Amino acid sequence: TMKIVNDKVVGIHYTLKDASGDQLDTSDGGDPLRYLHGAGNIVEGLEKALADKEKGDQVQVVVEPAEGYGEYNEGLKQSVPKAAFEGVDNIEVGAQFEAQSDNGAVSVVVTEVSEDTVVVDGNHPLAGQALHFDVTITDVRDASEEEIAHGHVH
């Protein structure tokens, strides 16, 4: 049986829950998620947990923020004058925007709206959270040279 090592394409079905057991995401009912092992396509902690496993294995793992979506960074939260959203009719909590930063485009979420200002948060929505993954490995195959060169599954 083929083990999961770098440069293998791996198919997984997964369910992701938060620490309270609420489901955040799942591949159930859809196609398996396929990723190129060793290329950083999925969160580090999950990739580590899947190493050396094989087709049919079931893996349950809790990924801490450092190996998931990072610790929560207060510095990525900022207050923006409402005027900056000129042309946006409906600014509400939970709305997502692409914002320009020194590092290019980042995705931000509106967390507060007051009369003159809007608070946006550039943290990943799952930053600071432990991620509870329940995974079944559906298939493992060799990656093609092109997939390896491009760093992701084709």
N, C-alpha and C positions, 0 to 999 in steps of 0.2 A: 504494500500500500504506500501511496505517496504521502510523505510528511510535508507539513507546511514549513517551508524555509524561504529565504529570499528568492525573488524572481519566480515564485509560483503565483498563479492566479487562483484565488480562493473564492468560492461562493458560500455565503452564509445566510441563514435566516436568523433574524435577531429580534428581540424585544428589549427596549430600553425603558427602565423605570427610574424614578427618583427615590430618594431615601425614604419617603413616605409610602412608596409602593404605587404611586400614580404612574400610569403608562405615558411616556413622552413620545415614543416612536416605535414602530414595528414594521417588519417587512412581510408579516403574515398577510396572505391574500394577494400578494404580488410576486414578482420575480425575486430570487435571492439577490442580495447585494454582492457584487463581485469587486474585488480589489486586488491590487498587485502587492504581495507581501514584501515588506522592506522598503517601500517607496513613500511611506508616510501618508498613504491615502486615507487611513482611518486613525482614530485617536490612538496615541502611543500605548496607553495601558491595555487597550483591547488587542492591539497588534501583538504585544508581548505575550498576552495570555493565550493567543492562538498559535504561537510558534510551536513547532514539533507535533502539533495535533494532526489528525487525519480525517478523511471523509467519514461522516457518521458520528463523530465525537460531539458531545454536548459540553459546553463550557459555560459556567456561571462565574462572573467576575465583577468585583466592585472596583471601579477605576476612580482613584482619588483625583481631585482637580489638577494637581501638578502634572499628571499623565493623561488628563482629559482636556477640558477646554480652558485650563488655567485658573489661577486664583482670581477672585473678584478684585478689580482694580478701580478704586474710587476716582483715580485720576482720569479715567476714560468717561467720566460723567461730567457734562458741562451744561451751563445755562446759556441759552441762545436767545437774543431778542426775537420776539414774535415776527418782527419785520423781516427777519432773515428768511422766513417761509412765505414770502410774498408769492401770490399765485397758487398757493396751496389752500384750498377752501376749507378742508376739514382736518384740523390737526387734533388728533385725539391720542390718549394714552394707549400704547400698544402699536401705534403706527410705525412702520419701518421706512427709513429713508437711506439713500446712499449719500454719504457726506464726503466732501473732499478734506483730506488731512495731509500732513507733511509726508505721510507714507502712502499716498494715493487714496483711492476710494475705500471708505470703510462703511460698514453697515451699522446704522444706529437705530435705537428704539426710543420712542418718546415715552418718558416715565412720568412726567408731570407737565401740566399746562396751567399757567396762570394768566392774568390779564395781559401782561406785557412780555412774559418770558416763557420759554419752553425748555424743559430739561431733557436732554438726550443722553443716552447711555450707549457707549461703544463696546461694552463688554459682550462677549458671546452670551446668548440667553442662558446657557448652561454653565457659565463661568462660576467657580466657587462651589459647584455641586458635585457630590459623589454620584457616579453613573453606575447603575446596576444593570449589567448586560446578561441576557440569557441567550445563548447562541447555539445553533446547530450547524455544523459544517456540512454543506450539501455536495461540494465538489472541490477537487484540487487538481490543477493541471499545470504543465510548464507554460510559462509566458513565452510569447513570440519575441524575436529579436526587436521587432518594432515596438512592442509594448514595453520592453525593458528600456529601450532608448528613450521612449516618451514618458516613462514613469507612471503610466496608468493603463487600465484595461481598455481594449478597443472592442 
